[in-house]
Amino acid sequence: MPRKVDHEDRRSRIAEAVCLLADEHGLEGVTLRDVAARAQVSMGAVQRCFRSKEEMLVFTLRNIGERITERVRARLVQSPAQSAATTLGHAVTEVALLREEHRAEARVWLAFVAQAVVSEPLADTLKANYAALQQTFTRLIREAGESAGHPAPTDPQREARTLLALADGLTTHVLIGRLTPQEAQDVLHAHLTSLWERHVLS
C-alpha cells in the first residue's frame, strides 16, 4: 500500500530549505533543484507542492510572517500582567528581529523585502503581514492609554505605522553592522519613551 504523504509537512520542509538557501546565497541563489536537494525530496515532489518558484516563495514568506506574528502573540499571552506599553516594546522587538537567534531569519526577511519590489505576489503578502502587525500595535497603543487613565494618541494607527517602519529600519542597520543590537534596542526604547511622554502615558 503506498505511503501516505503529509503535504503540509512537505511544504513546510521545502519552505525551510528555501530559507536556508536564501540565507546562504540570497533569493537569486534559490533554484527548484537546490531546494529539492536541501529538503531531501525529488524535483517532482517540489513541483507537486508548488506550481512555480514564485508560488513557493510566497508560501515561504507567509510562513516566516506567521512565525514572527506567533512570537508576538506568545509575548502577549506570556506577559498578561505587564502593562500594554511594556508589551508593545516586547512586540516591536520581536518584529525587528534584534536577537541573535533571529539573525538568520532577519537576513532572509530582508531578502524577501528586496525581491518584493519586483514581485507583486510577494509585495501583497508583505502588505498583509504588515497590516496584521499594525493592527496589533494600534490596539496596544490604545490600551496603553486606557490603562494609564489618559486618552490614547490622536492617531494610534499613525503611531503604529511609525513603529513598524522603525522596526524594519533597525533590522537593516543591525544586519549591515551600522548599529549593534543593543544600540538598536536603545533607539527603540527612546522612541517608545518619547511616545508615552508626548501623550502623558507614563
C-alpha positions in Angstrom: 0.0 0.0 0.0 1.5 3.4 -0.9 2.8 5.5 2.0 0.5 8.5 2.7 2.4 11.8 2.1 1.8 14.7 4.5 1.7 17.5 2.0 1.7 20.3 4.6 4.7 18.9 6.4 6.5 18.6 3.0 5.6 22.2 2.1 7.0 23.3 5.4 10.2 21.4 4.8 10.5 22.9 1.4 9.9 26.4 2.9 12.7 25.8 5.5 15.0 24.7 2.6 14.2 28.0 0.8 15.1 29.9 3.9 18.4 28.1 4.4 19.4 28.7 0.8 18.3 32.3 0.8 20.4 32.9 3.9 23.4 31.5 2.2 23.1 32.9 -1.3 20.2 35.3 -1.4 16.9 34.6 -3.2 18.7 34.8 -6.6 20.5 31.6 -5.5 17.3 29.7 -4.8 16.6 27.2 -7.5 14.0 24.4 -7.5 16.7 21.8 -7.9 18.7 23.1 -5.0 15.6 23.4 -2.8 14.7 19.8 -3.6 18.2 18.7 -2.7 18.2 20.6 0.6 14.7 19.5 1.6 15.7 15.9 0.6 12.8 15.4 -1.8 12.6 14.9 -5.5 12.1 17.7 -8.0 8.8 16.2 -8.8 7.8 16.5 -5.2 8.6 20.2 -5.1 6.6 20.7 -8.3 3.6 18.8 -7.0 3.6 21.1 -3.9 4.1 24.3 -5.8 3.2 25.2 -9.4 6.0 27.7 -9.8 9.0 29.1 -8.0 7.0 32.3 -7.2 4.3 30.3 -5.5 6.9 28.6 -3.4 8.5 31.9 -2.4 5.0 33.4 -1.5 4.3 30.3 0.7 7.7 30.7 2.4 7.3 34.4 3.0 3.8 33.7 4.6 5.5 31.0 6.7 8.1 33.5 8.0 5.5 36.1 8.7 3.3 33.6 10.6 6.3 32.7 12.8 7.0 36.3 13.7 3.3 37.0 14.3 3.1 33.9 16.5 6.0 35.1 18.6 4.3 38.4 19.1 1.1 36.7 20.2 3.1 34.5 22.5 4.6 37.6 24.1 1.0 38.9 24.8 -0.1 35.6 26.3 3.0 35.0 28.4 3.0 38.5 30.0 -0.6 39.3 30.9 0.4 41.2 34.0 2.6 43.6 32.1 1.4 47.0 31.0 0.3 47.4 27.4 3.2 49.9 27.0 5.8 47.2 28.1 4.1 44.5 26.0 4.3 46.8 22.9 8.0 47.2 23.4 8.5 43.5 23.5 6.3 43.0 20.4 8.2 45.6 18.4 11.5 43.9 19.5 10.2 40.6 18.1 9.3 42.3 14.8 12.7 44.0 14.5 14.4 40.6 14.8 17.1 42.0 17.0 18.0 38.9 19.0 21.0 36.8 17.9 18.9 33.7 17.4 16.8 35.6 14.8 19.7 37.0 12.8 19.4 34.4 10.0 15.6 35.0 9.9 16.3 38.7 9.6 18.6 38.2 6.6 16.0 36.1 4.9 13.2 38.5 5.6 15.2 41.4 4.0 16.0 39.3 1.0 12.2 38.8 0.5 11.6 42.5 1.0 14.1 43.3 -1.7 12.5 40.8 -4.1 9.0 42.1 -3.3 10.0 45.3 -5.1 9.7 43.5 -8.4 7.2 40.8 -7.4 3.6 41.8 -6.9 2.6 38.5 -5.2 5.4 38.9 -2.7 4.5 42.6 -2.2 0.9 41.6 -1.5 2.0 39.0 1.1 4.2 41.6 2.8 1.4 44.1 2.9 -0.9 41.6 4.6 1.8 40.7 7.2 2.4 44.4 8.0 -1.4 45.1 8.1 -1.8 42.4 10.8 1.1 43.7 12.8 -0.1 47.3 12.5 -3.5 46.2 13.9 -1.8 44.6 16.9 0.4 47.7 17.5 -2.6 50.0 17.2 -4.6 48.0 19.8 -1.7 48.0 22.2 -1.1 51.8 21.9 -4.8 52.4 22.6 -4.7 50.0 25.6 -1.6 51.7 27.0 -3.5 55.0 27.1 -6.6 53.4 28.7 -4.6 51.5 31.3 -2.8 54.8 32.3 -6.1 56.6 32.6 -5.2 59.0 29.7 -6.5 59.4 26.1 -4.7 57.4 23.5 -2.6 59.3 21.0 -4.7 61.2 18.5 -3.8 58.8 15.7 -2.8 55.4 17.1 -2.6 53.9 13.6 -0.1 56.5 12.5 2.0 55.7 15.6 1.7 52.0 14.8 2.9 52.6 11.2 5.8 54.6 12.6 6.8 51.7 14.9 6.7 49.2 12.0 8.9 51.5 9.9 11.3 51.9 12.8 11.5 48.2 13.4 12.3 47.5 9.7 14.9 50.2 9.7 16.6 48.8 12.8 16.7 45.3 11.3 18.6 46.7 8.3 21.0 48.8 10.4 21.9 45.9 12.7 22.4 43.5 9.7 24.8 45.8 7.9 26.7 46.5 11.2 25.9 50.2 11.5 24.2 49.6 14.9 24.8 46.9 17.5 21.6 45.0 18.7 21.9 46.9 22.0 22.2 50.3 20.2 19.1 49.4 18.1 17.3 48.4 21.3 18.2 51.8 22.9 16.8 53.6 19.8 13.6 51.7 20.1 13.3 52.3 23.9 13.9 56.0 23.4 11.2 56.2 20.7 8.7 54.4 22.9 9.6 56.6 25.9 9.1 59.7 23.8 5.7 58.3 22.6 4.4 57.8 26.2 5.8 61.2 27.3 4.2 63.0 24.4 0.8 61.6 25.2 1.2 61.5 29.0 1.0 57.7 29.0 3.8 57.0 31.5 
